[in-house]
Amino acid sequence: MSQMPDKGIFCWRVRLLFGGDPQKIAESLNAANIKRFDVKVVEANRIYKYWSYARLYENVTPEWLAEFRKYFKGKIMGWGFCYGRDAKGEGRVAAEQVNRLNLDYYGFNVESVFERQSNASSRATQMMQSFRSIQPDIPAFWISWPLWINPYPGKENIAWHYHKVAKAGMEYCQFGMPMIYYPSKGAYWAKFWLEKSLEQWRKLVTDKPIIPVGRLYTGDGGTCDTSGIEAFGSDVRIKYKLLGESWWVYRLGVAKPDWWKAMSDLKPFVVEPKLTVPIPVWRTEVTLWLERAGYDGPWPELEE
């Protein structure tokens, strides 16, 4: 598979960022070395809309994204929360949003509500088959838990989540996306949970590329700090040599200048191709003259 995912960041409601101004949002992302905008476009089996000040807003429209693309130097992944109550409908609406918004990727966020449905693994398959019947080729991400079983010594047999749902969904996705919201704070916990998450996803779910999501917010039992951001980003790039990452979440991250700088300083993943130096004309002409004269080597290493 050619390299694609790169450095992304999750966004929930665009109106809460720079007043929803697409140019300002794009410029903010470009300055932070973000190459993939992971924006919410679906809720269950419907287009994502929300009420604010007695008005119903669609989070992103085709017109908004068209304007955003004029300024953003990257790709766009739409995503949505999946609940499994209408699995086929969820897959269909996701596929329709890919067409309507001209998305580059799509992500299925599957957590506890979906897992609690009867025959949850079969529902995951139904959702993805419905999606693939309309979108057979677009790269898809399965977004879910960081850990399936307790990672701590002596408690490894205690199950936390139902990995078979993710395994079923990953049959139709190109990338796994564990949301690694580690507990406490600091480099140790960021590195430990990243390590254990990759181990468990590899053992229990998939051998496909994994694009982890780092903590860029405080909550759910953990605290964001610069040392955790830097350690997570370093291990993703250097220790594990992964294809990309994402961060949760844009609105809270950009509000904290030290967090935002630490995340922004992490370089993109795509390696720029090396420039090839053309062979000088004089060298080609000399080589041809020597060959015509009957010389067939040895050929010295000539400097430019």
Secondary structure, 3 states (H helix, E strand, C coil): CCCCCEEEEEECCHHHCHHHCHHHHHHHHHHCCCCEEEEEEEECCEECEEEECCEEEECCCHHHHHHHHCCCCCEEEEEEEECCCCHHHHHHHHHHHHHHHCCCEEEEEECHHHHCCCCHHHHHHHHHHHHHHHCCCCCEEEEECCCCECCCCCCCCCECCCHHHHHHHHCCCCEEEEECCCCECCHHHHHHHHHHHHHHHHHHCCCCCECCEEECCCECCECCCHHHHHHHHHHHHHHCCCCEEEEECHHHHHCCHHHHHHHHCCCCCCCCCCCCCCCCHHHHHHHHHHHHCCCCCCCCCCCC
